[in-house]
Amino acid sequence: MSFAAWAVRNDGVTDRNTDLTWLGNAHSWGHDSRAVQRTGTPRPGDVAWWDKSGNYPLGHVAYVAEVSGGSARLYEYNERGDHLLRTDRWVSLSNPTAFLTFSTPFTHVAGASCSRSQ
């Protein structure tokens, strides 16, 4: 499980029932039907998402801890390929490919990917 998936799952936000364990490499997160690309200003608890690029061949995801003005403070792991946790990086809101939210509940079904809860 990625650090961003763990952070979303454990952040105490009570209005979501989210298990991001099965989203795969970071580049796939923004293309997954469970991810909603947020329009407007992101909120703490969202995920900053970068699609595949020269800087991020497998994409990158980070937990949005704080938003102020035109920037977001991120909690992220392994952003530089060094296996370190960082909680101090601020990025412009235009830097990630998108900000994602995962508010639709879904559950893991053994032997399948994921299915939406009814």
N, C-alpha and C positions, 0 to 999 in steps of 0.2 A: 504494500500500500504506500502511496506517495505521502510526503509530509502534508501537502495541500489537502489531500483526501482525508487524512487523519484530523487535520485542524478543523475542517468543515464538520466532520462527524462529531467532534468533541467540543465545539465552541459554545454549547449551551443555548443556541438559538432554538427556541421551543416550537417555532412554526414550521419546522421541516423534519421529515423522517428520511434522512438521506444516507445511503451507503454508496460511496464512490469507489469501492474496492475494484469494480470491474470495468473501469473506463480505459484501461490500457495506457500506452505512452501518452505523454502530454499533448502531442500534436492532435490526437484523436478527440480530446475532450470537447473542443468547440464544435465538432461535427456530430457529436452524440445527441440523439433526440431528447435526452434528459436534461441537457444544458440549455438554458435560456440566456441568450446574449442580452445583457442589460442595456437599455437605452438610457441616456442621461448619465447622471453621476452615480458611480458605484457606491456600495455601502459596505461597511465592515461585515465580514462574513462571506463576501463574494470571492471569486477566484479570478485573478489576473491570468490571462491565457495568451501565450505566444504560439502561433502555428509554426510549422517547419520553416527554418531559414538557415542562412549561413552561420549565424550565431548559435542557433538552437536546432541542430539536425533532427532531433526527436521532439521538438517543441519544448515548452517550459510552462509550468503553472506555479502560482504563488498565492498565498492566502492574503486577502486584503484586511489589514489590521486597523487602519485609520485612513480617513480621507480629509484633506484640508486644501481649500483653494482648488488649484488645478493639478494636485498631486495625490498619490496614494502611497501609504507606507505598507511595505510588504513583509510578511514572514515567509521565508523560503529556504529550501534545502537544495544543495548541489547546483546552484545556479552557475557556478564557474567550473563545475566538474570536480570540485575538491571535497565533496561530501561534508560540507560545513553548513550549519544552520545560521541564517542571518535574519535579524529582526530590525535592521536599521536602514534598509534601502528604501528611498523614496523615488518614485518614477512619475513622470508626467502622465496624465490620464490618456494622452494620445500614444504612449509608448507600447503597451500591449496590443495584440491583435484585437482583443475584446475583453470585456469583463463578463464573467458568467455567474449565474445564480442557479441553484439547484433546489427549487422549492416544491417540485412535484414529487410526492412520495413514491418510492418504488422499492421492491424487495428482490433479493436474489432467489432464483429458482434453481435448484440443483440440476446440473447438466445443461443449463441454458445460460444466456447472458443475463439480462435483467428484465423484469416485467413491471409495469406500472401497477401500483396498488389501486384498488377501486374504492 
